[in-house]
Amino acid sequence: MPTPTAPTAVTYLRVSTTEQARRGGRDEGYSLPDQRRAVERKAQSMGAVVVEEFVEPGESGKSLSRRKALLSLLAYVKEHDVDYCIIPKVDRLARNRLDDALIQSELTSAGVALVSAAENIDATPAGQLQHGIMASISEWYSANLAQEVMKGLRTKAMSGGTTGKAPIGYRNVRTRTADGYELRTVETDPDRAPLITWAFTAYATGDWTLNTLLDELTIRGLVTAPTPRRPAKPIHVSTLHRTLQNPYYKGTIVFEDVEYEGQHEPLIDPGTWEQVQTVLKANNLAGDKTQTHDHYLKGSLYCGDCESRLLITHAKNKKGIIYPYFICSGRHRKATDCTRKAMHVDIVEQLIINHYARIQPSPASVEELRASITEEFSILTAQARFEREDLIKQRGELLTQREKLLQAHYAGAIPLDLLKEEQDRIGPALIRLNSRLEAAESDHAEAEAELHQALDLASDCHSVYEKATDSIRRLFNQAFFEKIYITSTDQVVTEPTVTFKSLLAADAHHFAAGADHARAKLSRNTNTGPHASGPVFEHEAFGGSEGTRTPDPLHAMQVRYQLRHRP
């Protein structure tokens, strides 16, 4: 039995990863019990009594601030009379010399001697020398290990492998090759992958906000994959946002900001992924933060008196009936002297509908443009064969460039930043070329029919807008206007987008003067949407009567695409 005057000691045990702490299905794995036996033997040999044990299960030694058990130990020795701090090895205490010195200083200030069960690091000059050498070796080992790990991860990414935990919709699996080697790979999650695919397809239509999409996914049963420490639970809206931005789902691996073609099975095609990014950007540009009070006009409306953004709020009368209103944010936040009163949402909606009636193009302009489309398609059909051959050649050159770049990077001939810069150039160019090839290979008769349908849409934009769903109205407004101002006299004043600024000055007689320009534009432009049916005119080829705006047919085709592909 130890005497009452026996020295006291605290012990510190640590493993770097949670996997180590849970290895073998045990609560502490294999390493922690071994470390405990080592420090207990050391304490017994010194005749010391262990009064407290501090265990760090699954925390790296590189960061002092994240090690709660070690910080608790340092606080404990300041408040209690302790003679020794016993550790299994120096590398369990710290993985860099600075932290080692800081910890040693804290222990020394508290009158505690650091003791290692495996190394002789006492207070003698020889012991301190060995302590310094072992701390340097620990730091070198940690840095070298990190470098080797990054090298392995980089090689895996280059070959298309997944370098970390697979995102939701996939799962990490371990298999064995015919030779018995373990192979870590990724496969689709049969329960979650269909829901992720549906989420991308649905959001690409523009009919969903992040919050409404999340609600629907939760109803359909999308939850995180359970782990031994965390049960399955519904995902957060921020997780959904990151998921929709993740290029992994289109088959792309991103490592150190460089894109590689992945070996895993894509859940969506690149066109749908690009469409989703467009919708995300459109919602963000419109100021749509998916808050509680959502409305398709929110983010597009501004006060005509002080030019502040209009916000939507809900007011409740004495009977409990809720009425939605638009209010001036400048007045609401007292940032301006504006006195603009609240506007009922129904009234504002009707004002915008009436505005579309005023900007609708004249029938004469529509018919002249219709004749121009027919003429241009006769030229386009003859040129399409040559264009397709040129596109195939361009695509081949880009694919060759990409392959040569990767091979040069593998050989160390070009740095990582240059590879990333070139990939950022080649990747979008390939997507555009593939979309144009898809369009060039389509039936031109069908494409001409599509454009005539787009013109029909433009010729009746007031009626179409009036009957459209909220999401389509949002797209209409974003295509036509940068800002929509509502004045104190309920007048609608709009700031057109760049596209429509050029159209405002156009009238019917400009068609004939610009026929050659339109023909040149038409011969080299095709729809780049994910489901393109054929070429489209650029905006300069369209016009209308004086004082009118003509809707962009490319955007009209996008609207029809969304109508056809609703979930």
C-alpha positions as CSV (number, residue, x, y, z in Angstrom):
1,M,0.0,0.0,0.0
2,P,1.4,3.4,-0.9
3,T,2.0,5.7,2.0
4,P,0.1,9.0,2.5
5,T,3.3,10.9,1.6
6,A,3.6,9.1,-1.8
7,P,4.0,11.4,-4.8
8,T,0.9,12.0,-6.9
9,A,0.6,11.8,-10.7
10,V,-1.8,12.4,-13.5
11,T,-1.7,10.4,-16.8
12,Y,-2.4,11.4,-20.3
13,L,-3.4,9.0,-23.1
14,R,-4.2,9.8,-26.8
15,V,-5.0,8.2,-30.1
16,S,-5.2,10.3,-33.3
17,T,-8.4,9.1,-34.9
18,T,-11.8,7.9,-33.9
19,E,-11.2,4.7,-35.9
20,Q,-8.3,3.9,-33.6
21,A,-10.4,4.5,-30.5
22,R,-13.2,2.2,-31.8
23,R,-11.0,-0.5,-33.5
24,G,-12.2,-4.1,-33.0
25,G,-15.6,-2.9,-31.9
26,R,-14.2,-2.1,-28.4
27,D,-15.0,1.1,-26.5
28,E,-11.3,2.1,-26.5
29,G,-9.8,0.0,-29.3
30,Y,-6.4,-1.6,-28.7
31,S,-4.0,1.4,-28.3
32,L,-5.6,3.1,-25.3
33,P,-5.5,0.1,-23.0
34,D,-1.9,-0.5,-24.0
35,Q,-1.0,3.1,-23.2
36,R,-2.8,2.8,-19.8
37,R,-0.9,-0.3,-18.8
38,A,2.4,1.4,-19.7
39,V,1.8,4.6,-17.6
40,E,0.5,2.5,-14.7
41,R,3.7,0.4,-14.7
42,K,5.7,3.6,-14.8
43,A,3.8,5.1,-11.9
44,Q,4.2,1.9,-9.9
45,S,7.9,1.9,-10.5
46,M,8.2,5.4,-9.2
47,G,6.0,4.7,-6.2
48,A,3.5,7.4,-7.4
49,V,-0.3,7.4,-7.0
50,V,-2.3,8.2,-10.1
51,V,-5.0,10.6,-8.9
52,E,-6.5,11.5,-12.3
53,E,-6.5,10.1,-15.9
54,F,-7.1,12.3,-19.0
55,V,-7.9,10.5,-22.2
56,E,-8.1,12.0,-25.7
57,P,-10.0,9.5,-27.9
58,G,-9.5,10.5,-31.5
59,E,-7.8,13.8,-31.7
60,S,-4.7,14.8,-33.7
61,G,-1.6,16.0,-31.8
62,K,-1.0,18.8,-34.3
63,S,-3.5,21.2,-32.7
64,L,-3.3,22.2,-29.1
65,S,-6.5,24.2,-29.0
66,R,-8.7,21.3,-30.1
67,R,-7.4,18.9,-27.4
68,K,-10.0,19.2,-24.6
69,A,-8.5,16.5,-22.4
70,L,-5.0,18.1,-22.4
71,L,-6.4,21.5,-21.7
72,S,-8.3,20.0,-18.8
73,L,-5.1,18.4,-17.5
74,L,-3.3,21.7,-17.6
75,A,-6.1,23.4,-15.7
76,Y,-6.2,20.5,-13.2
77,V,-2.5,20.7,-12.2
78,K,-2.8,24.4,-11.5
79,E,-5.5,23.8,-8.9
80,H,-4.2,20.5,-7.4
81,D,-1.0,19.4,-5.8
82,V,0.5,17.0,-8.5
83,D,4.1,15.9,-8.7
84,Y,4.2,14.1,-12.1
85,C,2.5,14.0,-15.5
86,I,3.1,10.6,-17.0
87,I,2.7,10.0,-20.7
88,P,3.2,6.8,-22.8
89,K,5.6,8.5,-25.2
90,V,6.6,12.1,-26.1
91,D,4.7,11.9,-29.4
92,R,1.5,11.4,-27.5
93,L,1.9,14.8,-25.9
94,A,2.6,16.9,-29.0
95,R,3.5,16.7,-32.7
96,N,5.4,19.9,-33.0
97,R,8.1,21.6,-30.9
98,L,6.2,24.8,-30.2
99,D,3.3,23.0,-28.6
100,D,5.7,20.7,-26.7
101,A,7.5,23.7,-25.3
102,L,4.3,25.5,-24.3
103,I,3.0,22.4,-22.5
104,Q,6.3,21.8,-20.8
105,S,6.3,25.5,-19.6
106,E,2.8,25.1,-18.2
107,L,3.7,22.0,-16.3
108,T,6.9,23.5,-15.0
109,S,5.0,26.6,-13.7
110,A,2.7,24.3,-11.8
111,G,5.6,22.4,-10.3
112,V,4.8,19.2,-12.3
113,A,7.6,17.0,-13.8
114,L,6.9,15.4,-17.2
115,V,7.7,11.7,-17.3
116,S,7.6,9.4,-20.3
117,A,7.0,5.7,-19.9
118,A,9.1,4.9,-23.0
119,E,11.9,7.6,-23.0
120,N,14.2,9.0,-20.3
121,I,13.3,12.7,-20.3
122,D,14.1,13.7,-16.8
123,A,15.4,17.1,-15.7
124,T,19.0,16.2,-16.2
125,P,20.8,17.8,-19.2
126,A,20.9,14.4,-21.0
127,G,17.2,13.9,-20.3
128,Q,16.3,17.3,-21.7
129,L,18.5,16.7,-24.7
130,Q,16.6,13.4,-25.4
131,H,13.3,15.2,-24.9
132,G,14.2,17.8,-27.5
133,I,15.4,15.2,-29.9
134,M,12.2,13.1,-29.5
135,A,10.0,16.3,-29.9
136,S,11.9,17.1,-33.2
137,I,11.5,13.5,-34.4
138,S,7.7,13.7,-33.6
139,E,7.4,16.9,-35.6
140,W,9.3,15.5,-38.5
141,Y,7.2,12.3,-38.5
142,S,4.0,14.3,-38.5
143,A,5.0,16.6,-41.3
144,N,6.4,13.8,-43.4
145,L,3.3,11.6,-42.9
146,A,1.1,14.5,-44.0
147,Q,3.2,15.0,-47.1
148,E,3.1,11.3,-48.0
149,V,-0.7,11.2,-47.4
150,M,-1.2,14.2,-49.6
151,K,0.9,12.6,-52.3
152,G,-1.2,9.5,-52.2
153,L,-4.4,11.4,-52.2
154,R,-3.2,13.5,-55.2
155,T,-2.3,10.3,-57.1
156,K,-5.7,8.8,-56.3
157,A,-7.5,11.9,-57.5
158,M,-5.6,11.9,-60.7
159,S,-6.8,8.4,-61.4
160,G,-10.4,9.4,-60.7
161,G,-10.7,8.0,-57.2
162,T,-12.6,9.5,-54.3
163,T,-10.2,11.0,-51.8
164,G,-12.4,11.3,-48.8
165,K,-15.8,10.5,-47.4
166,A,-18.3,10.2,-50.2
167,P,-21.1,12.8,-50.3
168,I,-24.7,11.9,-49.5
169,G,-26.1,9.7,-52.3
170,Y,-23.0,7.6,-52.3
171,R,-21.3,5.4,-49.8
172,N,-17.7,4.3,-49.2
173,V,-17.2,0.5,-49.5
174,R,-14.3,-1.9,-49.1
175,T,-13.8,-4.8,-51.4
176,R,-11.0,-7.2,-52.2
177,T,-9.4,-7.9,-55.5
178,A,-8.8,-11.4,-56.9
179,D,-5.3,-11.2,-55.4
180,G,-6.6,-10.5,-52.0
181,Y,-5.7,-6.8,-51.8
182,E,-8.2,-4.4,-50.1
183,L,-9.8,-1.9,-52.5
184,R,-11.5,1.2,-51.1
185,T,-14.1,2.6,-53.6
186,V,-17.4,4.3,-53.8
187,E,-20.8,3.1,-54.9
188,T,-24.2,4.7,-55.2
189,D,-26.5,4.5,-52.2
190,P,-29.7,2.8,-53.3
191,D,-31.8,4.6,-50.7
192,R,-30.4,8.2,-51.2
193,A,-29.1,8.4,-54.8
194,P,-32.6,8.5,-56.5
195,L,-33.6,11.4,-54.1
196,I,-30.4,13.3,-54.9
197,T,-31.0,12.9,-58.7
198,W,-34.6,14.0,-58.2
199,A,-33.4,17.1,-56.2
200,F,-31.1,18.2,-59.1
201,T,-33.8,17.7,-61.7
202,A,-36.5,19.4,-59.7
203,Y,-34.3,22.5,-58.8
204,A,-33.2,22.9,-62.4
205,T,-36.8,23.7,-63.3
206,G,-36.7,26.9,-61.2
207,D,-40.0,25.9,-59.5
208,W,-38.4,25.3,-56.1
209,T,-36.6,27.3,-53.5
210,L,-34.0,25.6,-51.3
211,N,-36.4,25.5,-48.3
212,T,-39.3,24.1,-50.3
213,L,-37.0,21.5,-51.9
214,L,-35.6,20.5,-48.5
215,D,-39.1,20.1,-47.1
216,E,-40.1,17.8,-50.0
217,L,-36.9,15.8,-49.7
218,T,-37.5,15.3,-46.0
219,I,-41.1,14.1,-46.7
220,R,-39.7,11.7,-49.2
221,G,-37.3,10.3,-46.6
222,L,-33.9,11.8,-47.3
223,V,-31.7,11.5,-44.2
224,T,-28.0,11.3,-43.5
225,A,-26.3,7.9,-43.3
226,P,-26.1,6.7,-39.7
227,T,-22.7,6.2,-38.0
228,P,-21.8,4.4,-34.8
229,R,-21.7,7.8,-33.1
230,R,-24.4,9.7,-35.0
231,P,-27.9,8.5,-35.9
232,A,-29.6,9.3,-39.2
233,K,-31.3,12.7,-39.4
234,P,-32.7,15.0,-42.0
235,I,-30.2,17.3,-43.8
236,H,-29.9,21.0,-43.2
237,V,-30.6,23.6,-45.9
238,S,-26.9,24.6,-46.0
239,T,-26.1,20.9,-46.7
240,L,-28.6,20.9,-49.5
241,H,-27.0,24.1,-51.0
242,R,-23.5,22.6,-50.9
243,T,-24.9,19.4,-52.4
244,L,-26.4,21.2,-55.4
245,Q,-23.1,23.0,-55.9
246,N,-20.9,19.8,-55.7
247,P,-19.5,18.8,-59.2
248,Y,-18.9,15.3,-57.8
249,Y,-22.5,14.4,-58.8
250,K,-21.8,15.0,-62.4
251,G,-18.8,12.7,-62.3
252,T,-16.0,15.2,-61.5
253,I,-13.4,14.9,-58.8
254,V,-12.0,18.2,-57.4
255,F,-8.7,18.0,-55.5
256,E,-6.6,21.1,-54.6
257,D,-8.9,23.1,-56.9
258,V,-8.1,20.9,-59.9
259,E,-10.8,18.9,-61.7
260,Y,-10.3,15.2,-62.7
261,E,-12.7,12.8,-64.4
262,G,-14.0,10.5,-61.6
263,Q,-14.4,6.8,-61.7
264,H,-17.6,6.9,-59.8
265,E,-21.1,6.7,-61.4
266,P,-22.6,10.2,-62.0
267,L,-26.0,10.9,-60.6
268,I,-26.8,13.7,-63.1
269,D,-25.6,14.8,-66.5
270,P,-23.4,17.9,-66.9
271,G,-26.2,19.9,-68.5
272,T,-28.5,19.5,-65.6
273,W,-25.7,20.4,-63.2
274,E,-25.0,23.6,-65.2
275,Q,-28.7,24.4,-65.2
276,V,-28.8,24.1,-61.4
277,Q,-25.9,26.5,-61.0
278,T,-27.7,29.0,-63.3
279,V,-30.9,28.8,-61.1
280,L,-28.8,29.1,-57.9
281,K,-27.1,32.2,-59.3
282,A,-30.4,33.7,-60.5
283,N,-32.0,33.3,-57.1
284,N,-28.9,34.8,-55.5
285,L,-28.9,37.8,-57.9
286,A,-32.5,38.4,-57.3
287,G,-31.9,38.7,-53.6
288,D,-33.8,35.5,-52.9
289,K,-32.4,34.2,-49.6
290,T,-35.3,31.6,-49.2
291,Q,-36.6,33.3,-46.1
292,T,-39.9,32.6,-44.4
293,H,-41.9,35.1,-46.5
294,D,-41.2,34.1,-50.1
295,H,-42.6,35.6,-53.3
296,Y,-41.6,35.5,-56.9
297,L,-41.3,39.3,-57.1
298,K,-39.1,39.5,-54.0
299,G,-35.7,40.8,-54.9
300,S,-36.8,42.4,-58.1
301,L,-38.9,45.2,-56.7
302,Y,-37.6,48.6,-55.6
303,C,-39.2,51.8,-54.1
304,G,-39.7,54.4,-56.8
305,D,-39.2,57.2,-54.3
306,C,-36.0,56.3,-52.5
307,E,-34.8,53.4,-54.7
308,S,-34.5,51.0,-51.7
309,R,-35.4,47.4,-52.1
310,L,-39.0,46.4,-51.3
311,L,-39.5,43.7,-48.6
312,I,-42.4,41.5,-48.1
313,T,-44.2,41.3,-44.7
314,H,-47.4,39.8,-43.4
315,A,-49.9,41.8,-41.4
316,K,-52.7,40.3,-39.4
317,N,-56.1,42.0,-38.8
318,K,-58.3,41.7,-35.7
319,K,-60.0,38.6,-37.1
320,G,-56.7,36.8,-37.5
321,I,-56.7,37.1,-41.3
322,I,-53.1,37.5,-42.7
323,Y,-52.5,40.0,-45.5
324,P,-49.1,40.2,-47.4
325,Y,-47.7,43.6,-48.2
326,F,-44.6,45.0,-49.8
327,I,-42.9,47.7,-47.7
328,C,-39.9,50.0,-48.4
329,S,-36.8,48.7,-46.7
330,G,-35.4,52.2,-46.5
331,R,-38.3,53.4,-44.5
332,H,-38.6,50.2,-42.5
333,R,-34.9,50.4,-41.4
334,K,-35.0,54.2,-41.1
335,A,-32.1,54.4,-43.6
336,T,-33.9,57.1,-45.7
337,D,-36.6,59.7,-45.3
338,C,-39.0,57.8,-47.5
339,T,-42.7,58.0,-46.6
340,R,-43.9,55.3,-49.1
341,K,-46.8,53.4,-47.6
342,A,-47.2,49.6,-47.7
343,M,-48.5,48.1,-50.9
344,H,-50.8,45.1,-51.0
345,V,-49.2,42.2,-52.8
346,D,-52.2,41.6,-55.1
347,I,-52.1,45.2,-56.3
348,V,-48.4,45.1,-57.1
349,E,-48.8,41.8,-59.0
350,Q,-51.5,43.3,-61.1
351,L,-49.4,46.4,-61.8
352,I,-46.6,44.2,-63.2
353,I,-49.1,42.2,-65.3
354,N,-50.4,45.4,-66.8
355,H,-46.9,46.5,-67.5
356,Y,-46.3,43.4,-69.7
357,A,-49.4,44.4,-71.7
358,R,-47.7,47.8,-72.5
359,I,-44.3,46.3,-73.6
360,Q,-45.7,43.5,-75.8
361,P,-44.4,43.7,-79.4
362,S,-46.7,44.7,-82.2
363,P,-48.1,42.0,-84.5
364,A,-46.3,43.6,-87.5
365,S,-42.9,43.2,-85.8
366,V,-43.7,39.6,-84.9
367,E,-44.7,38.7,-88.5
368,E,-41.6,40.4,-90.0
369,L,-39.4,38.5,-87.6
370,R,-41.2,35.2,-88.4
371,A,-40.4,35.7,-92.1
372,S,-36.8,36.4,-91.1
373,I,-36.6,33.1,-89.2
374,T,-37.8,31.1,-92.1
375,E,-35.2,32.7,-94.4
376,E,-32.4,32.2,-92.0
377,F,-33.2,28.6,-91.4
378,S,-32.9,27.8,-95.1
379,I,-29.3,29.2,-94.9
380,L,-28.6,27.4,-91.7
381,T,-29.6,24.0,-93.0
382,A,-27.0,24.3,-95.7
383,Q,-24.3,25.4,-93.3
384,A,-25.0,23.0,-90.5
385,R,-23.0,20.1,-92.0
386,F,-19.8,22.3,-92.2
387,E,-20.4,23.6,-88.7
388,R,-20.8,20.1,-87.3
389,E,-17.4,19.1,-88.8
390,D,-15.8,22.2,-87.4
391,L,-17.2,21.5,-83.9
392,I,-16.0,17.9,-83.9
393,K,-12.5,19.2,-84.8
394,Q,-12.6,21.7,-82.1
395,R,-13.7,19.2,-79.5
396,G,-11.0,16.8,-80.5
397,E,-8.4,19.5,-80.1
398,L,-9.6,20.4,-76.6
399,L,-9.7,16.8,-75.5
400,T,-6.1,16.4,-76.8
401,Q,-5.0,19.5,-75.0
402,R,-6.6,18.3,-71.7
403,E,-4.9,14.9,-72.0
404,K,-1.5,16.5,-72.7
405,L,-1.9,18.9,-69.8
406,L,-2.6,16.0,-67.4
407,Q,0.3,14.0,-68.6
408,A,2.6,17.0,-68.3
409,H,1.4,17.6,-64.8
410,Y,1.9,13.9,-63.9
411,A,5.5,14.3,-65.2
412,G,6.1,17.4,-63.2
413,A,6.4,19.6,-66.3
414,I,3.7,22.1,-65.3
415,P,2.7,23.5,-61.9
416,L,-0.6,22.9,-60.2
417,D,-1.8,26.5,-60.6
418,L,-1.2,26.4,-64.4
419,L,-3.1,23.1,-64.7
420,K,-6.0,24.6,-62.8
421,E,-6.1,27.7,-65.0
422,E,-6.1,25.6,-68.2
423,Q,-8.8,23.3,-66.8
424,D,-11.0,26.3,-66.0
425,R,-10.6,27.2,-69.7
426,I,-11.0,23.8,-71.3
427,G,-13.9,22.5,-69.1
428,P,-16.5,25.1,-69.9
429,A,-15.4,25.1,-73.5
430,L,-16.0,21.4,-73.8
431,I,-19.5,21.7,-72.3
432,R,-20.4,24.5,-74.8
433,L,-19.1,22.5,-77.7
434,N,-20.9,19.3,-76.6
435,S,-24.1,21.3,-76.3
436,R,-23.6,22.9,-79.7
437,L,-22.9,19.5,-81.3
438,E,-26.1,18.1,-79.7
439,A,-27.9,21.0,-81.2
440,A,-26.2,20.7,-84.6
441,E,-27.2,17.1,-84.8
442,S,-30.9,17.7,-84.1
443,D,-33.6,18.0,-86.7
444,H,-33.5,21.6,-88.1
445,A,-37.2,21.4,-88.9
446,E,-37.9,20.7,-85.2
447,A,-35.5,23.6,-84.3
448,E,-37.3,25.9,-86.6
449,A,-40.6,24.9,-85.0
450,E,-39.2,25.6,-81.6
451,L,-38.2,29.1,-82.6
452,H,-41.6,29.8,-84.1
453,Q,-43.1,28.6,-80.8
454,A,-40.7,31.0,-79.0
455,L,-41.9,33.8,-81.2
456,D,-45.5,32.9,-80.4
457,L,-44.5,33.2,-76.7
458,A,-43.0,36.6,-77.3
459,S,-45.9,37.9,-79.3
460,D,-48.2,37.1,-76.4
461,C,-46.0,37.7,-73.4
462,H,-48.7,39.6,-71.5
463,S,-51.1,36.7,-71.6
464,V,-48.4,34.1,-70.9
465,Y,-47.1,36.0,-67.9
466,E,-50.6,36.5,-66.6
467,K,-51.3,32.7,-66.7
468,A,-47.8,31.6,-65.7
469,T,-46.8,29.9,-62.4
470,D,-44.8,31.9,-59.9
471,S,-41.5,30.4,-60.9
472,I,-42.0,31.2,-64.6
473,R,-43.0,34.7,-63.6
474,R,-39.8,35.0,-61.7
475,L,-37.8,34.0,-64.8
476,F,-39.7,36.4,-67.0
477,N,-38.9,39.3,-64.7
478,Q,-35.3,38.4,-64.4
479,A,-34.9,38.1,-68.1
480,F,-36.6,41.4,-68.8
481,F,-35.5,43.7,-66.0
482,E,-32.6,44.5,-63.7
483,K,-34.9,46.4,-61.4
484,I,-38.6,47.1,-61.2
485,Y,-39.6,50.4,-59.5
486,I,-43.1,51.1,-58.1
487,T,-43.7,54.8,-57.6
488,S,-45.9,56.5,-55.0
489,T,-48.5,57.0,-57.8
490,D,-48.4,53.2,-58.5
491,Q,-46.6,53.6,-61.8
492,V,-44.2,50.9,-62.9
493,V,-40.8,52.1,-64.1
494,T,-38.3,49.4,-65.1
495,E,-34.5,49.2,-65.6
496,P,-34.1,46.7,-68.5
497,T,-31.4,44.1,-68.6
498,V,-28.4,44.5,-71.0
499,T,-30.3,42.4,-73.5
500,F,-33.3,44.6,-73.6
501,K,-31.5,47.9,-73.5
502,S,-30.4,47.2,-77.1
503,L,-33.9,46.2,-78.0
504,L,-35.5,49.4,-76.8
505,A,-34.1,51.3,-79.8
506,A,-35.0,48.7,-82.3
507,D,-38.0,49.0,-84.6
508,A,-39.4,47.1,-87.6
509,H,-37.3,48.7,-90.3
510,H,-34.1,47.6,-88.5
511,F,-34.8,44.0,-89.6
512,A,-34.0,44.5,-93.2
513,A,-30.8,46.6,-92.4
514,G,-29.6,43.9,-90.0
515,A,-30.4,40.9,-92.1
516,D,-26.8,40.1,-93.0
517,H,-25.7,40.6,-89.4
518,A,-28.5,38.3,-88.2
519,R,-27.5,35.7,-90.8
520,A,-23.9,35.7,-89.6
521,K,-24.9,35.5,-86.0
522,L,-27.4,32.7,-86.7
523,S,-24.8,30.6,-88.6
524,R,-22.5,30.3,-85.7
525,N,-24.8,30.3,-82.6
526,T,-26.7,27.4,-81.1
527,N,-28.6,26.9,-77.9
528,T,-26.3,25.9,-75.1
529,G,-29.0,24.7,-72.8
530,P,-29.1,21.1,-71.4
531,H,-31.9,20.1,-73.8
532,A,-31.2,22.3,-76.8
533,S,-33.2,21.6,-79.9
534,G,-31.2,23.8,-82.3
535,P,-29.7,27.2,-82.9
536,V,-31.0,30.5,-81.6
537,F,-30.8,34.1,-82.7
538,E,-28.7,36.4,-80.7
539,H,-30.5,39.4,-79.1
540,E,-29.4,41.9,-81.7
541,A,-31.4,40.1,-84.4
542,F,-34.7,40.9,-82.6
543,G,-36.5,44.1,-82.6
544,G,-39.9,45.6,-82.1
545,S,-41.9,48.8,-82.6
546,E,-40.7,52.0,-81.0
547,G,-41.1,51.9,-77.2
548,T,-41.6,48.2,-77.0
549,R,-39.4,45.3,-75.7
550,T,-39.3,41.9,-77.3
551,P,-38.6,38.9,-75.1
552,D,-35.4,37.0,-75.6
553,P,-36.3,33.7,-77.4
554,L,-33.4,31.9,-75.8
555,H,-35.0,32.5,-72.5
556,A,-38.4,31.6,-73.8
557,M,-37.0,28.2,-74.8
558,Q,-35.6,27.8,-71.3
559,V,-39.0,28.5,-69.9
560,R,-40.6,25.9,-72.1
561,Y,-37.8,23.4,-71.2
562,Q,-38.8,23.9,-67.5
563,L,-42.5,23.5,-68.3
564,R,-41.8,20.2,-70.1
565,H,-39.4,18.8,-67.4
566,R,-41.3,19.4,-64.2
567,P,-41.1,16.5,-61.7
